[in-house]
Amino acid sequence: MEAVHSVNDLVGAAADAYNAGRSKGSDIKLRLQQRLTAILAEKRGERLSEGDVRPELVRLAEELFAAEGRPPDNDEQEALVTKALNEVFGYGPIDGLLRDHEITDVFINGPRQLYFERRGRLETSEAAFDDEEHLLQVVRRMLTGSGRSIDDKSRMVDARLPDGSRLNIVLKPPALNGPLVSIRRFGTRPLTAQDLLVNESLAPEMLDFLAACVKARINLIVSGGTGAGKTTLLNALSVFIPDSERVVTIEDTAELQLQQRHVAKMEALPADPEGGGAVALRDLVKNALRMRPDRLIIGECRGPETADMLQAMNTGH
């Protein structure tokens, strides 16, 4: 389903794209950005999708090609219109990668080096940002609505995109060659236990044993390297938790997609620009024990919250 956006949220992105385009790119692309900015200015207070403005931009591209005496080129015209729309409605050069459901990871090493993983293979993308400022504009757009920000005072941040994808950003000077962006994507439908059997990620005997552990309320720790499938396994095993039980989840960045009806989700928060407002995983673990959970699921333990998790396990959660 096509996303619908508040025009007020899009105006800033359109202005950024237009200002960047004045010094880069073709005159046709600049005119398309200029018209898109004007459309959004006229529609302030309304809600629009790409489909609402694409036809007008396509017509304008055809007129601009004709005015320059260029033969019609539907592919090039469509590409220019798509680029203009992606700069405002999407995530610029990487929007196409994020629309591909087979891509599980996207890596950006500065404005010119983009990689992605598809079907377990790491590939190089032909997409690129104009420069670091263009990349930073898209990064800030990604963080919109996440409650997170990145600037000189906060050069590393974890967040998630509206579709649940996990986002990690590192700015200079820790990132020596320009901003580093890592995007871990999750399918719209989480893999089930049956999927893991079909994919031979689990043997039937392994699944039977783990399912019995979950049903018997035995404490489980899922460990493994990055990309090993820890979250996938947790999601799949959650189906064996009865719907009659109250489940509380605690995560640094929300990723779990549990199948139960009664799930209370909590997520840690970083400090605000003034240094206040932080909510640590450890605080959430302690608080969760006051919420009468039947099951407590902690997405990841890497710090002092480990001691609190072990204490919770000893109390039968």
Secondary structure, 3 states (H helix, E strand, C coil): CCCCEEHHHHHHHHHHHHHHHCCCCCHHHHHHHHHHHHHHHHCCCCEECHHHHHHHHHHHHHHHHHHCCCCCCHHHHHHHHHHHHHHHHCCHHHHHHHHCCCEEEEEEECCCEEEEEECCEEEECCCCCCCHHHHHHHHHHHHCCCCCCCECCECEEEEECCCCCEEEEECCCCCCCCCEEEEECCCCCCCCHHHHHHCCCCCHHHHHHHHHHHHCCCCCCCCCCCCCCHHHHHHHHHHHCCCCCCEEEEECCCCCCCCCCCEEEEECECCCCCCCCCECHHHHHHHHCCCCCCEEEECCCCCCHHHHHHHHHHCCC
